[in-house]
């Protein structure tokens, strides 16, 4: 049974299991008549070949309140794009595919490169950023939600619960973040949140002292959740990373731009599972190793913008503090798993902690060696100032691709 605990920093909206989905969806349909709801699906073409997305599309086909679904399609050639059009054609809602590797959107990207505004690396963040630009071109106020395309345990109730807080005009929230337990196959998952982010935030607090930004991030039960919803007016002014720091970056921008009273987290599922990334200790450019570096860099850079001064000595102290804190949590998570009839592999958990500890230093070296780096993609306000017609070009590219 869910609790009703509030942390006092951001509102937590629980699932007390006293409300059926049908009633919630009927309310959302009413809200959507004046506050249209759009869903962004950032997708690799390879995900069209996996069973998770097949089930997601089947569930979304039953959702009555969505006005449009925007699919950001990466790593697709011409034949694969045509297959994607057929694949998503079963959706009864209006839907648009942004073919990021197609010639029309590549031409749009060349205009961005000419102004030094193009995202500098591929990835989910870049995909989402272009989808945001497309939605801004529609100039339609409302709500936009986002979730991944590899959720094995997906149900349309996840989406309903995610968008409800920002779609309800009587609620004050402009942003909602999903949370859930990471449980699958009788195992406790979510290693990067459990073994990196949680102990790292606790350790940063010990090393640099109390900081309201750290308090804010600690308030989120699952800060790396890829499911969030926001009112569309937010899109034009946020700057997000193009790498694995996307989720932390979005939370950081909301902290910078809005009162905590405008932000909530919402329980969207009793269990959640998706595609698992390898630890990849042998290759820092892949898997959870790269993810840990990108997330840590995002935290360092955000704290630096708030006046925190980092040095090699600070990073060495942080590593030692993190390592002890994370090992203590490995023990706690093991007890929690056993109490609930679940398992954790303590050897693999400690291997992950050792890798993440080393990557704290690696991320620190990257930060210190590149102090002038611009890790965030430009806001769409800036893009529109430099290239006033660009969002219209994205809209036109999507229309012509759909008609081709």
N, C-alpha and C positions, 0 to 999 in steps of 0.2 A: 504494500500500500504506500502510495506517495506521501511524503511529509508536507508540511506547509511552512518550512523554514524560509525566512528572508534574510539575506546577508546585509541589507541596509545600503548597498552601493547601487545595484541595479535590481529592478523588480524581477522576481522569479515567479513565473506562471506555471503551476503544477498541473499534472493530469490526475485528478482525483477520481476519474473513471465514473462520473455520475452523469455524463452527457453522451448521447449517441451521435454518430457522424452525420446522419441524415439531417438532424436539426441544425447542426453547425453549418453544413453546406447550404441549407436554405437561407440562413442568415447571411452567409457570405455572398450568395446570389443577390440579395437585397443591397448589401453594401457595394457590390460591384457595379450596380446600375448607375451609381454616381461616382464611384472610385474604382475604375477598371483595374483588374488584376492581371499582370503579365508574368510569365515564368521564363527564366533563362536556363537553358540546358547547355553547358559547355561540354562538348563531346569530341573525343578522338574517333576517327572512323572505325578503329578496331573495336570500339565498344558496341557498334552495330552488329558485331559478330558474336557477342556474348549474351547469355541468357538474362542477365540483370536488366539491360536496357529494354529487352523485349517485354519483360514484366512491367517495367516502369511505364512504357508507352501504353500497355493494356490498361493499367490503372488510371493514367491520365485521361484516357478516352472516356472515362466515366465521370470526369469532373465537370460540373455544370456551370461554374462561375468564372472560369478563365477566359479572358478576352483574346489573348494571343500567347503563343509559345514561340520563343526565339531560340533556335538551335544554333550554337556556334560550332561549326564543323572544322576540325583540324586534321591534317595529315590525310587528305583525300585527293585523289586525281580525278580526272573528268568522269571516268566510268564509275568510280566510287561515289562521286557527288550525285550522279544520276540514280544510283542505287539508293542513296540516302533519301532522295526525293520520293522514291517509291516506298521506302521503308516507313517514313513518317506520314505518308498520305492517309493512313488509317485514322489519324487524329481528326476528330470532328471540329475542333477549334481552329480558328485562323492560326497558321503557323508559318514561320519564315526561317529559311536556312541561310546562315551567313557562311559562305564557302570561302574560308580564309585563304586557302591556297589557290583559288581561282584567279584568272587574269584580271578581273575587274577589281576585286578587293586588293590584289597585289598592286594594281595601279594606284589605288587610294593610299596604300602604304608608302609608295614612292613619293607621293606628295608630302606625307608626314616626314619621310627621311630628308627631303630637301630643306625642311625647316628644323631638322634635328629634334623632331617630336615623336618619331616612331619608337615603339617599345623595342628594347635592345635584345630581347631573347624570347624564344617561343615558350608557350606554357599556358596553364589555365588562366593565370592573371591576364595575359595578353588577350586570350579568347574572350574573357568576360568584359574586358575594357572595350573591345570593338562592339560587343553586344550592347553595352551601355550607350555607346555613341549612336548606334542604330535606334535605340529607344528614345533618346533625346531628340532625334529627328522627327519622331512622331508627334512631339509637343503635346502629349496627352497626360495630364496629371493623374496620379493613381498610385498603385502599389506594384512593386516588382519583387519577385522572389527568385531565389537561385538554389539549386541543389545539383549534386553530382549525378552522373549517369551509370555508376557502378554499384548502386545500392542493392544488395542482394535481398534484403528484407523490406523492400519498399512497399508502402501502402499509401493510398491517397489521403488517409487520415494525417499522415506526416505533413503534407502540404497544407491541409485545412488548418491544423493547429499552428503551423508556422506563420501563415499570413493573417490569421484572425486578429492578433493584437494590433497590427498596423492598418488593417482594413476597417476595423470597427471605429466609426467616427467619434464614439463616446470615450474612447481610450486615448491617452496622451502620447502614445508611443510612435516614434518615427522609424524605429529599427527594432527588429526582433531576431534573436539568435537561437537556433535550435540546440537542444541538448538531449542526451540519451545515454544509457549504459552501453558500452562496447562489449557485447557478449555474443559468442557464436561457438558452436561445437563444444559446448561445456567448457569453454576457455574464456579467460578474462583478456580482452584485447585492448586496443588503444594505447600502444606502447609510447608513442611520441608525446601524447598528452600526459600520461601517467609518469613516464620515466625521464622525460626531458622538461616539458613546460612547467609542470607543477613544482618539481624540486628546484628548477632554475629560478622561478619567481621567488620561492622561499629563500634561496641563496642570495639573489640580488638584494633582497630586503636586508639580509644580514650584513652584506658587504657595503652597500651604499647608504643604508638607513631607510627609514620610512619614506615612501614616495606615493602620492595619490594615484599615479598611473599603475604602479604595481598592485595597489589595492583594487583598482578597477579590473585589471586582468584576472586577479585571483578570484574575483567574484563570479566569474563565468565557470560553470560546471564542466563545459567542454569547449574551451576556446578555439580549438582547431576544427570544430564542426563546419562542414562545407555548406550547411543549410542556413540561409538567412533571408530576411525579407525587409524591405524598406520602402518608404514613400519616394516616389520618383524624383522629387525635387532635390534629393540628396545627391543624385548621380552626377550632376554637373560640376560639383566642387570637390569631390574626394579624389585623392591621389593614392593609388594602390600599387603594390609591388607586382612585377610580372612573374615572379618565381614562386616557390613554395611558401613564401611569407604572406600570401594573399589574405588568409583569414585573420592573422594577427594585424596585418596592415589595415584591413577594413575596420576592425575594432579600434585601432589607434586613431583613425580619421574620425570615427564617431566620437571618441573621447575628446578630440581636439575641437570639434565643431558644435557639439550638442551637450546639453545638460544630461547628467546620468538619469534624471527623471524621465527623459525621452527614450530611454533604452531599456529593453527587457530581454530576458531569456525565457524560453518556453520548452516544456517537456513535450517532445513530439513522438517518442516511441519507447516501448518497453524493452526492446532489443534492437540492435543495429549492427549490420555487417556489410562490408563492401570489399572491393579488391584489395588484397594486402600487398604492400610494397616490401621487397626484400631489404634486409638490413644493409647489405652491400658494404661491408667493412673494407673491402679491397679497392673500392672505387668511390671516391668522395663526390663524383659527379652524378651518382645514381642513387636510387632507393632512399631509405631512411637516413643514410649518411648525408646525402645532399639536402634532404628536407631539414635535418637538424641544423645544418649550417645556415641555410636560408632563414629559418625561423629565428635563430639566435642573432644573426646580423640585423634582422628587422627590429628585434628588441633593443640591441645596442644603439642602433641609429635613432630610434624613437627617444630613448632616454637621453641621448646626447643632445637632441633638439630641445630637451627640457633642462639643459645645463649640467648634466652629469658628465664628469670628466673621467675617461678611461685611460688606462696605461697597461703596459705589460705586467707590472706588479699586480694591478687590480685584477687582470684576467687570470693570473696564476692563483691568486687568493680565491677568486670565484670558482675556479676549477676544483680546488681542494674542498671548498665548502659544499659545492654541488655534489661531488662524489660521495661524501659522507651522508648528505641529506637523501640522495637518491637511493643509496643502499639501504638506509633505514626504511624508505618507502617500499622497496622491493619486499621487505619482510612484512610490512603492513598489508600490502596488496595480496601477498600469499595467504595471510590469515583471513582476509576478507573473502578470497576465492574459496578457501576450504570451508568456511562457515556456510557458504551457499552452494556447496557441492560442485564447485568449479575447479579448474586447475590453472596453475601458472608454471612455466618452466623456469625455475630460478637460475639455472645456468645461463640460459639464453637472455633472461632479463638482466643479469649482471654483465653479460657481454655487451648488451645494448648500452648500459650505463657507462661502461668503459669507453665505448666508441663515442658516445655523446660528450663525455668529459673531454676527450681529446679534441672533439670538434668545437668545444667552447673556445679553446685556444686558437684553432684554425680560423673560426669566424672572427675572433678578435684580431688576428693578424691581417685578415682581409680588410677589416674595418680600419686598422691603423695604417695599412699600406696604401689605402685608397680614400683618404679623407675628403676628396672632392667628388667622390662618386655620387650620382643621382639615382638612388635605388628605386624611386617611385616613378611610375608613368605619369605624364602630365595630366592635370585635370582637364575635363572637357571644356571648362570655361576658357582655359588658356588656348586649347586647340581652336575653339571657335573664334577667339580673338585673332589668332594668326591666320587661320584658314576658314573664313566664314561660311564657305559653301561645302565644307568637307562632310558634315553629317548628312547633307542632302545627297552628296556623292555616294555615301554608304547606302542610303535608302535606294538610290537608283541602281547601284550595283546589285543589291539583293533582288530588286524587281526584275532586272534583266536576266539575272541567273535563273530566277524562277520561271521566266518565260522562254528560256532557251531550250 
